[in-house]
Amino acid sequence: MKIAEQRGQSAGQAAVVCRDIQFCAGTKEILSGVSLTVHAGEIVGILGPNGAGKSTLFRIISGIVPPHAGWVRLFGRPAGVNTLSNTALMPDRSKLPGWLTVREWLGFASRLYPDWDSDRATELVDSLEVPLESRISTLSRGQDARLQTLTCLARRARVVLLDEPLAGVDLVSRERIAAAVVRELASGERVFLIATHDVRELEQLFDRIVLLDQGRVIAEESVEALRAKGVSVEQRYREVFGG
């Protein structure tokens, strides 16, 4: 099944444009000359091994940190403080306040995020089976990932950035997270960028993949074109990165 065809994907305006992004941590170069364009309605996999620079790229796209060189635009606007409301970022490690219960966190989030959709949050609590009365610090890795997914998807932000959403997550949680993303894709109104090195579970979602290694884009592929050649995303990943 081709998810992009199912939701009637059309080529929309440029939602995310990165040009020649560079970023360093001290003397270590994290990103070097990264350029990519994502259109409205697309879902793009940012694929690469640990340490490839995926998390840093997402923080730059989200507007949390600026690049040291190059630029990012979201729907034509420079990424930064003024575009934070356009992006919902799920980080690769939980940063939610562990002392709160899930219910308390959702109440706080509804005040923190101006674009919070309380009705959508209620739906996601049910579909993701998030335990409302549990403290966040007591959640399993899978439950925590489901809560972080809920926090992103309950916002109306047009660009959703999921950083390793399935890392260390149990099978049931993987299935629920993937199903929640598929439901969001049905409208075709959002842009999804998913950073992962766990390709098999998510490859059916992707329209395109960008392969990132040591801070550089080393390949960009249309998933439809790969399939036309009888090559899966996982096969292409292994071809590039080995293993």
Secondary structure, DSSP 8 states (H G I E B T S, - for coil): --HHHHTT-----EEEEEEEEEEEETTEEEEEEEEEEEETT-EEEEE--TTSSHHHHHHHHHTSS--SEEEEEETTEESSGGGGGGEEEE-SS--S-TTSBHHHHHHHHHHH-TTB-HHHHHHHHHHHT--TTSBGGG--HHHHHHHHHHHHHTB--SEEEEESTTTT--HHHHHHHHHHHHHHHTT---EEEEEES--TTTGGG-SEEEEEETTEEEEEEEHHHHHHTT--HHHHHHHHH--
